[in-house]
């Protein structure tokens, strides 16, 4: 297997990840705007992401929010006794 290559088509806002240089025989929609490209053996050879800038932005924001929700509070609570 070759090294993964990534190409971004700015005008179309498409991110294409190439995992293998093999020919695409079929594809499977993983979710809206995300397609897995498969070789003749059904193995993953690439991924195409439409509306890529929004997808990446939203993915990063979701990951950051999830991480921040699990962070311990940076201060001690002051309670009166």
C-alpha positions in Angstrom: 0.0 0.0 0.0 1.3 3.4 -0.9 1.4 6.4 1.4 -1.8 8.3 1.8 -2.2 11.4 -0.3 -4.6 14.2 0.3 -5.9 16.7 -2.3 -8.1 19.7 -1.6 -10.1 21.2 -4.5 -10.7 24.7 -3.3 -13.2 25.8 -5.9 -15.4 22.7 -5.3 -14.6 22.5 -1.5 -13.8 18.8 -1.9 -11.2 16.9 0.2 -10.0 13.7 -1.4 -7.9 11.2 0.5 -6.2 8.6 -1.6 -5.1 5.5 0.4 -4.2 3.3 -2.6 -3.5 4.0 -6.3 -5.8 1.1 -7.3 -8.8 1.7 -9.5 -12.1 2.5 -7.9 -14.6 -0.3 -8.6 -17.4 0.9 -6.3 -18.3 3.4 -3.6 -20.4 3.5 -0.4 -21.9 6.6 1.1 -20.8 6.6 4.7 -22.9 9.7 5.6 -24.1 12.8 3.7 -21.2 14.3 1.8 -18.8 11.5 2.7 -18.1 8.6 0.3 -15.8 5.6 0.7 -14.1 4.5 -2.5 -13.5 0.7 -2.8 -11.4 -1.5 -5.1 -12.7 -4.6 -6.8 -12.1 -6.6 -3.6 -14.2 -4.2 -1.5 -11.2 -2.7 0.2 -11.0 1.0 1.1 -8.8 2.9 -1.4 -10.0 6.5 -0.8 -12.4 8.9 0.9 -14.1 11.9 -0.7 -15.6 14.6 1.5 -17.9 17.2 0.0 -18.3 20.6 1.7 -15.0 19.7 3.3 -14.3 23.0 5.0 -17.6 22.9 7.0 -17.1 19.2 7.8 -13.6 19.8 9.2 -14.6 22.9 11.1 -17.6 21.1 12.7 -15.5 18.0 13.5 -12.9 20.1 15.3 -15.5 22.1 17.2 -17.3 18.9 18.3 -14.0 17.3 19.4 -13.0 20.4 21.3 -16.4 20.7 23.0 -16.3 17.1 24.0 -12.8 17.4 25.4 -13.7 20.6 27.3 -16.7 19.0 28.9 -14.5 16.3 30.4 -11.9 18.7 31.8 -11.6 19.1 35.5 -12.5 22.5 36.8 -9.4 24.8 37.0 -10.5 26.3 40.3 -11.7 25.1 43.7 -15.1 25.8 44.8 -15.3 28.0 47.9 -18.1 26.8 50.2 -19.1 28.3 53.5 -19.3 25.9 56.4 
